Amino acid sequence: MSIEESGRTPRLVGMPEIAAVTRVQRPVVSMWRSRSAASSYPFPAAYERRGQQDLFVADEIAAWLRDTGRGNNPDAADEITAYGIDRDAPHDDPLVFDALTAVLCLLATVPDDLRELDAEELLDLADEQDPDDAAIFRELEQVGERLPVIIDAAVQRADAALSPAAAFEILMADRFRSSLDEHVAVALQPEIATLVARVAVGVNARLDGSATYVDPRPGSSDLLVAVLAEHGERGPAEVVIPSGEGRAERLVRRRMLTHGAARSELDVSADGEFVAAPESTIVTQLPAPGRPRMTVAEVVDALDQIVLQMDDTQRAVVVGPASALTDASGGSAEQTRSALLRGGRVRAIVRLPAGLVTARSRQALALYVLGAPDLRAGVAEDVCWTVDLSDDPIDATTIDELVTDVIVAATADVDLARRHAYTYLNPVPLRSLLSARRLTDAAAGRPLRMTDIVEAARGLQAAYGGLADLSAPMAPGMRTGSGRGLRPIKVTDALDGRHLRVVPGTRLAEEDLGGVGGGLRVIGPDEVMGVRRPGVRAIAALVLAASYPSAGLTEPGDVIFCTAPRPAAIVDDEGSSVVMAPARVLRVDPADPAGLHAEIVAVDINEQPPSARAWRQWRLRRVAEAERSALASTLAAVRTSREAAREQARRLDGLSARLVDGVTSGTVSLEIAGEATPSDGSMSIRFEEEG
């Protein structure tokens, strides 16, 4: 029975959703579609096209995945429908999105099968569950006659995701295709939510495992959901959210209800004043969805308000833009931040790398952890624990070590905090912090660990051990020649005579390229010009096949050349490379070379003047057949020595970098043997455990 015959609203998915659920790259799905066309299990046909995107019936994709077993997720066939777009109830419609989340909220809170209820009965049920119209009733009433379709869509989503809460989170994760513009602007990457959640749970002041997590900013709930997941079974947990009737506030209520969270509400004044229970942990993000656009001064003022509302039993974890929280801002914002720091509640400051705000890849974040001030210390003696992780990846190991540091800095007494062996955080006197242009600049650098010292020792030993004695290529035997060499030939004549063949390069998108371990080696103008070393860039074979089906690979001995910014060429001795346009290949016919030799062709191209862009007019020297073999072996020996010299130069560069890094970081101390530098340049290297 077809979709139309069944009368059921089809749920549609695009290529990105299929890739996400099956845990493969997007081009792999394109390859499945093209390569299976003539097979026994062809990829399902597109149901419709919306804009530039083909959409497929989710049930048909699920059946195809079951039949073929494609992808890296064995449960993909069961999960795919939860990611679909409902054709008659698309969740990029604001009213539909709100109604879908309202139905999911009802599914999580009542045992009834909502599909057995008509629209009027469902509204009556919603009125019973939400008599004050705080979260659900209005959202269902406003969609009118579309409500039955939305009910069916929500139930299907909950079934596919295995729970209403999981289906709710899938909708929230898909916010970039939804109508939640205010959420899109401030949505965080999962790793920062994990970091904040673990810190918030770790600094909780209550010893019995219970906790009250407060978010005073309107419309924010991503961090609260992450905190609840991290808190788990430690004890009873309550979330406190702002009161209010805006769309963002109502969505937070539905989300908390769907997760079954114990919830209460907080009155927050227009100036940001509120009263939280003792021993609460404040967890918030600046800006938040209820007010996604804030100036630097407004962010600092909001943070200051949080600090002003805190008592000595409370802790706070705040994440916001580094431009406001750590970097130089000037004016009233910097004055407010300095006054805030003097108050002594800021226990730790972490500057994080850019890329953790999904929609703002260049924006860097900072994390503040607040607690009770140490009343024993004055401004001159007080310290704040800081670190700048702008260049560090926020991976699982970093999170583990950073969370331990921050919890100690925020919760331990001052004496214990100062004795702790920190992995990242540095103690910075408050007076130094206040005088620094960027707050985290005052830190002395990441504390050294024993692993740093051991790695420095091993790295330097390996670097010195990797240096090799260079030897010149063996000189061949030579005799006086005949004085009659072959005349040079123009490229165009060699092409006409089929002694040469030109092969165009392929225009590759930069986003499809990866590192050296990523598959097939890529050689483009940068590699030919010497800007990049061949082998640094690569492209996955599956991506090449799916996205560039006409691309070919080089053969050993191909000459890869370009004409701009000047003529240049290299010989690909290994072959099996992908040539990136505008670079091209000149391939000598091995059966009829007419005296052409790849090494000589490359030399002649590299000797062309910068203005010689008309490559077909280049004149190429040739070698007699009797000399070809001897020249090839001799050039091979020269090439081997040249590569060895280049490798030696790279290793010396690496050794220099290791020595500089070791000495400047404090892991290495160099000692020249004796009072004067010995003639042989020998030295001892002493590894110090500092920091």
N, C-alpha and C positions, 0 to 999 in steps of 0.2 A: 504494500500500500504506500502511495506517495505521501509526501508531507501535506500536499493540498487535499488529498482524499481523506486523510486522517482528521483534518480540521484542527490540528494542533499547531500552535505557534512555533515555528522553527527557531532554534537558537543557532546563531551564526558565529563562526570564529574566523579570524584572519591568520595569515602566515606567522605573525609575531606571537600570537597566542599558542599556536601549534608548537612553535619552537620552544617557547617557555615551558610548556607542560611536558614536552618530551625531552627537555634538557639537552637540546642541540643548538647549534648556531643557525641563524635564519637562512643562510644559503643552502644548508643541508636539506631543509624542507623543500626548497625550490628544486634541488636535485632529485629528491624522492618523486616529486610531481612529474618531472620531465622523463626520468629514466623508467618509471613504472607504466608509462602510457601504453606501451605495447605488451605489457606483461599480463599474467592471469589476474593480478590484483592492481588494476590501475587506480591512481590517486583520484578521489572523488572530484567530480566537476564542480566548478564554482556555481553557487546558487545565485549570486548577484554580485555586481561590482558597485562599490560605494566610493566615490572619488577615485583615487588611484589604487584602491585596495580590493582584491578579490576576497569575497567572503564565502565560506563553506558551511554546510549544515553540520553542526557539532556531532550529531548522532552518526552521520555517515563517516566522519573522520574517526570517531571512536571505534566503529566497526572495522574500518581499514587498519587501524592500529592493532586491534585484536588479531586480525587475520595475518598481518605481516610481522608483528613484533618489533616494529621500528622504534628507535629512540633509546634513551638511557633511563627511562622511568617506567618500571613495570606496571604502575598504576595509572599511566597516562590515559588509557581508554576510559577509565572510570572518572577521571578528574576533568577531562576536557570540557564537558558541558557546563561546569561551574564557571568557566572563563568566557562563556559565549555572550554575544549580543542578542537580546531578544528583539526580533524584527518589529513586532508591534508594540514593544515596550522597551525601547533602547535606554540604557542607563546614562547616556550622555544628555538626556532630557532632565533638567533639574527636578521637575515634579515627579517623574518616574523614579529617579534615584532615591528621593526622599521616601516615596511610597514603598519601594522595594526594601529599604532598610527598616521601615516601620513594620512590614509584614514579617521580616526576619526576626525582628524584636518580639512580635507576638508569638511566632513559632517557638522562640526560646523560653517564653514565659507561661504559655498555656499548653495543656496536653491535647487540645482538640485538633482534628484534621481539618485545617482551614479550607481545603478543597471542597469539603461538603457544605460549606456555608456560601450563601449568596452574598451580594455586596451589602445589602441592608443588614443581614445578620452579622457580617464581619464588622460593620461600623458599630453595631450594638456591643459586640464583644470588645472592640477598641475603647468604647466609651466606659465600659465596666473596668477595664484595666487601666485606663488613663482618664479618670473623671475630671481632672483639672486641665486636661489638654496640654500636658507639659512636654510630650514627646511623640505621640503616635497618632491621635485622632485626626488632627488637622491634615497631616500628611496623606492619610487615606481618603479623607473626604474630598480633597481638592482635585483628585484625578478623575472623579466622576465615573463615567461608564467604562473607563479603561481598567477599573479595579479588578474585575475577574481575570483579565489577562495577566496583570501584575501579580496577583495571588499565585496563579499557576507558575509564573516565571520564578517567583521567590521560592516556592516549594521545590521546584526542580533544582534550583541552585543549592538549596540546603541538602537535598538528597545527594547531589553529586559531590558536594564538599564534605558530606558526612555529618555536618552539624550547622545550625543557623549561625553560630558564632564564626565558624570557619568561612562560610559563605559571605558573611558581613565583611570579614577581613580581606577576602578576595576583591570585593567591590572597592574597599578603601585602597587596596594596592593598585587598583586600576584607575586611580583618580586622574591620571594624565589624559585619560580618554573620557572622563566624566565631566560633570559641570562644576566640580569643586575648585573653582579658580583660586579661592582664598587658601585652600589646602595645598594646591600645586605650588604656590609661591614659596611655601615654607617647609615642604615635605623633606624629611631627612632620610639619609641612607640607613639601611638596617644596622650597620656597625656602630653608628653614633647612638642610635636608640639603645643598642645592647650595652654600650659603655655607660650611658647615663643611668640605665636601669640597674646595672650591677653596682654602681657607686651609690645610688639612692638606697637600695636595699642594704648595702654594706654599712652605711652611716646611720641607719635607723637607730634611734636612741633607746628604744624599749628592749629590755632584756628578756621578756617573756615570749618573744616571737611575733607579737601583735604589732600592727603598724597603721598609721594614718598618713596617707599620701595626699598632699594638697597641691592642686594646680590652680592658682588664682587668675590665670590668663584666660580670656574667653575663647571657647571653641577648640582648645587644644586637648587631644586625647591620645595621640600616638605614643607619647612617652608614658602615659598612665597604663596603657595596654601592655607595653613592654615591661613596666615595673611590676604589674600584677603577675605576668608570666614568670618573671624572675623570683618574685616573692613566693610563689607556689604554695607549698604546704608548711611553710615556716610557722604559721599562726594566722589568726583572723586579721584581715586587712580591709580597711575602709578607704574609699577615695572620696575626696571633697572637691567639688567643682563649682564654678561660679553660677549663680542664678542668672536668669536672663531669658528673653523670648526670641532672640535672634536665631537664624537658621543654624549657625555654627553651634550655639549652645544646645539646641534641641537635638542635633546630631550626636553630640557628646552623650546626652542622656540616653539616647537609643543604644549607643554603642556600649555603655556601661551596663544597661539593663540586659542586653543580649549576652554579655559575658557573665551575668549573674553577680556583678560586683556590688558589695555593700556600699551605698552611696548616700552622701548628704550634700547640702549646698551651702555656698558661702556668699554672703553679701559683700560685694566689692564696690566701693564708692567710685565716683568719677575720677577722683584723684589717686585711685589705686590702693586705698586703705582697706584693710580687712583684719579679722581676728581669727587666728587658727588655734586649735587645741594645743595644750602643752605636749611636748615630745613628738610633735608632728614633723614629717619630712616634706618640705616644699620641693616640688619637681616641676620645672617649667621651661618653656622655650620662648625666646624673644627674637623676632616678633612671633605671634601666634596666629592661627587662622582667623580668629575674631577681629584681628587688626593686623593684616599681613604686611603692611607698609609703615615702617617707622623710621624716623631719622636717627642718626647717631645719638643726638641729645635725648630723644624720647626713649631709646633703649636704655641709656644710662639712668635716666630718671625712673624708669620702671624697675630697674634693678635696685636702685636706691630705696624705692618704696618697699620692696620685698625685705630689704635689710632692716628698715625702720619698723616693720611689723613683727620682727622676730624677737623671741625671748631667749634666754640662755639655755633652755631645754630643747630648742628646735634646731634642726639642720636644714640646709637647702642645697639643691643642685640645680644650677642654671646654665643653659647653653644658649649662646647667641653669637652674633657676628663679631669677629675679632676686631673689626674696624672700630667698634664701640667699646669692647671689653678689655682689649689689650693694647691696641695700636694708638699712636699719637692722633689726637682728634682736635686739640686746642679749644679755646673758648670755655664756655660754661660747662660743657660736657666733661672736659678733662678736670676741671675744678671739682665738679660733683663726684667724679670717680676717685679723685685724691682724698676728698673728705670721707668717702665711703671706706677707703682702705685704712685711713687713720682710725676708724672705729674698731678695727681689730677682728671683725667677724670673718673676713676673707681668709680662709685657711689654705686654700690651694687654687692656683690658676694654671690652666693648661691651654696653650695655643695649639689648635688642631690644623691639619692640612686642608687645603682647598678640595672641593669635590664632594663634600658630605651633605650639601644641600642640593637635592636632585636637579632642580630647575636652574641653579646658579653655580655652574661648575667652577667658576673662578673665586667664589666667595669662601673665605676661611672662617672657621668657627673658633670659639673659645669656650672653655668650661670653667665655671666658678663653683667652688664648694665652700659653703658658709657654715659656721658654727659659733659657739660661744667664744668671746674674746678671752685671752689670758690676762687677767687683771694684775698679775704679778709683774708683768713687763711693761715698760714704758715704750713710747714710740721709738726711742733710740735702740732698744734691745729687741723689740718685737720682730718676728720673721714671718714671711709668707712663703709657702712652698710652690715653686713655679718650674715650668719646663716649656720649651718651644719644640713642638713636634711637627712643624710646618713641612719638613722634608721626610717624615717617617710614615710608612704605611700603617693604617689603623687595622691591623690584623688580629687574629685570636691571641697570639703571643703577646703583642703589645697591650691589648686590653687586659689580659690576665695580670701582667706586671704593673701596669698603670693603676688598675683598680686597687691592688694591694698597697701601693704607695699612697694613693689618695685617701683610702680609709684610715691608714695610720695617721696621716697628716691632719685629717679632719676630726678624728675621734680620740686619739691618744693625748695624754697630758704632754706638756711642752717638753719635759725632760725625756720621756720615752720617744716622742716624735723626733727629737734631735739625735737620739742614739740609733734609730732604725737605719739599716743599710738599704738605701733607696736605689731602685733601678733607674728611675727617670727624674724624679723631683729633686730640686736643689733648694736649700734654705737661703732666702734672700732677705737681708735686713730691710725693714720697712723704709728706712731713709734712702736706701739704694733704689728700691722699687719706685718711690715717689719721684726720684730724679731721672729715671730711665725714660727714653723717648718711647720705646715699646716695653711694656711691663716685663715680658719674658726675656728681654735682652739683658736684664740684670743678672740672670742666672749664669753660673760659670760654665755651663755645658752639662750634658748628661753624665751622671756619676759613672765611674768606671766599674765594670764587673770583672770577676776573675776570667770569665769567658772572653772578654775584650782583650785582656792581657795575653791569654794563651793564643787566641787567634792572631794577634799581632806578631807574636813570636814565630808561630808556624808560618804565617804569611811571608815574613821577611826571610826566614830560612829557605822557604820554597823559592822565593824570588831570586835569592843569590844562587841557589842550587840550579835554577833554570837557565842561568847564563852559560853560554857555550862558546868555546873557542871557534872563531871563524876561520875558514880556509878558503883560499881562492880556487876557482875552478881550474882543473888540470888543463894546461895549454895543449892543444892538438899539434900534431906534426904539420909542418907547413913547407911548401915548395913554391917556386916561382910559377905564376899562372900564365895562361896563353895571352892575356891582355884582350881577349875577345869575349865580353859578357853579352847576355841577352839584352835587347833594347827594352826600356820600360814600356808598360802598356797602360793606357787610360782605363779607368774603372768602367766607363761606358762600353769600350771595346771588349773588355773581358766579360761583361755581362752579355753582350751580343754574341760572343763566341761560346757562351755557356761554360766558361772557365770559372766564373764567379756567379753566385746567386745571392740576391738581396732578400732578406726575410724581415718584414716589419715587426716592430715591438708591439706590445699590448698595453693599452691605456688602463692602468690599474688604479682603483680607488685606494687612497692612503689608509682608510679605515679597515681595508681587507688585509693589510700587511701586518705581520707579527715579527717576533724575534727570530733568532737563528734556529731555535728549536721548533719553529712553527711549520716546517714542511719544506717546500721547494725554494731553493735560493733565488732571490730576485736581484737582477743587475739592471740598473737604470743609469741615467746620465750622472748621478752623484757618484756611483761606483766607478764609472768610466773616467770621470774627472779626478778621482782620488779624494773626493769629499768624504765618502764612506768606504769602508773596507768591504769588498765582496763577501757575502755571507752574513752580514749584520741583519739584513732584511730578508724575510721569507714570506711565503703565502701557502696556506694549507691546500693540499691537493684537492680536497673535497670542495673548497671554496673556489678554486680555479676552475674545476670541472663544471660547477653549477653556475657560476657568474660569468665565466669567460670561456665558453665552450670552444671558441675558435683559436684560443691561445695554443702555441706549440712550445716545445722545449729546445734548448740549444743542443748541438752535437759537439763532442770534443774537438778542439781546434777552431771553433767559430770565432770570428773577429767581431766584437761588439763595439760599435762606434756611435758617436754623436757629432754634431756640427756646431752646436752652440753651448756655452759662450765662445768656444773655440773648438777646432777639430781635435778629437781625442779618441783613442781606441785601446782596448785590452784584448788579450786572447783568453778565451774560456777553455782551459785545458781539460776540465773535468766534464763539461757538458751537463745536461739535465737541469739547466737554469731557465728561469722565466725572464725574458727581456722586457723591461718596462719602457714604453714609449715616452719620449720621442727617440730613444736609443733604437738602433737597428743592428742587423747582423749581416756581415759579408761572409759567405761560406764558399771556401775553395773546393772545386770539384776534385776529389781525390783520384778519380779515374783519368781526368784530363786537366791538370792544373796549369798547363802552359807556362811552367816556370814560377808560378805564384806560390808563395809560402806564407802561412798565417803570421808568423813572427815578423817577417819583412813587411807585410801589409800593415801591421800595427805600427811598426817603426815609421813607415812612410806617412801614415796618417798623423801620427803625433808630431812629425816634423813639418807639417803644413803650416803656413802662416795663419794667424787668427782670422784674417779676412777671407780665407779660402773656404767658403760655405758651399760652393758648387761641387759636391762630393763626386758626382759622376765624371768630372774633369780631372780628378786627382790622378797623377801618374804614379804607378806602382812598379818598383823594381822587381826583377825576376832572377832566378838562379837556374843554371843548367842542371839537367837531370843527373849528370854524373856527380855533381857537387851536393845534391839535395840531401842525401842521407847523412853525410859527414856534417853538413851545416846544421841539420836538425838535432843531431846528438850533441854538438858543441853548444848550440843555443840552449838546449835543455839543461846542460851543466851550468851555464851562466845563469839561467832562470832559477835553478835550484839555489845557487849561491846568493842571488839577489833576494829571493824569498827568505833565506836564512838571515840575511842582514836586516831585512825589514822586521822579521820576528824578533831579532836581537834588539832592535831599536824599540819595538813595542814593549819588550820585557824590561828594558832599561827605564822606559817611561813609567811602567808599573812599579818598578822598584823605587823610583824617585817619589811617586805618589804615596807609597806605603811608608817610606821614611818620613816624609813631611807629616802625614796623618798621625803616625805613631808618636813623633816628638811633640807636635802641637797638642795632641789629646792627652799627653802624659803617660801613655802606656809604654813608651820606649825612651831610654836615655842613652845617648851615644857617648862613648869614651874613646878618644884617640890614644893608642898605646904610647906611653912615654910622654915627656913634656913637649916634645916636638913631633910633628907629623912624620912618621917613618917613610922612608923612600918607597917602600912597597905599598903604602897606603893602607896597611892593615889596621883594624880597629876592633874593639870589643863592643858588644851591644848588651846593655843591661836592661832587663825588663822590670819595671817597677809596679808595685801594687799600690796605686794612689787613689785618692778620692773615696 
